[in-house]
Each structure stands twice: as structure tokens, then as C-alpha cells.
């Protein structure tokens, strides 16, 4: 007899989730900024060019970019590390800010990027 994930209390989701909060130097949340997520090996090989991003989201009016679909289905690893980058302009200068996050299967993480 097979159990579905809803019937099996020991089931661990193949999906991890992340919330990346964007703030300015005064602590105000920053909306409408693209945030790119790169699996660590992809980032090491290709860099942070948006073309190579595994996932892309834009921060909402609360300055939050939600990644609800970080997928473990294609790996047997129990952990994955992703690097999240915001690309933005400050005082006419193009900038990039990033943070690295390690996920376990089914985890839900929140990180903050200060756009300075």
C-alpha cells in the first residue's frame, strides 16, 4: 500500500521556500526590484548575469521577493545552496547586492538585503 505525501507524516517536501526582503539604508522596504536566484554551482560557473538565473522574482510593495518553488527534485542532495542577487540603481550607479542561503528539503528561509 502506498501513502501519499498528505498521509505520510514523515514526508519531506521536495520544495524549499525563500523570502528576500529588500531595504534601503534607512530601513525602508524597497519595491519593484528584480531578485535573481542562482543554484551555487550555476553561479560559480556563470556568474550573476540575469540570463543564467534559475529563478527570478520582483519585490512586491512590501519589499519582499517570494521564491516558493526552489526544487530539490533534480538532485539527491539533502541541501542546496542558492545565491540571491538584487540588481538596482542608487544615485545613478548600477549596483548588485547578494546573499547566500543554504536550504534543506522543505525549509523556509528569510534573508534581508540592504541596498546601499
ABEGO torsion letter per residue (X at the ends): XBBBAAABAABBBABBBBBBBBBBAAGBBBBGBBBBBBBAAAAAAAEABAAABABBBBBBAAGBBBBAABBAAABABABBBBBBBBBBBBGGBBBBBBBBBBBBBGBBBBBBBBBX
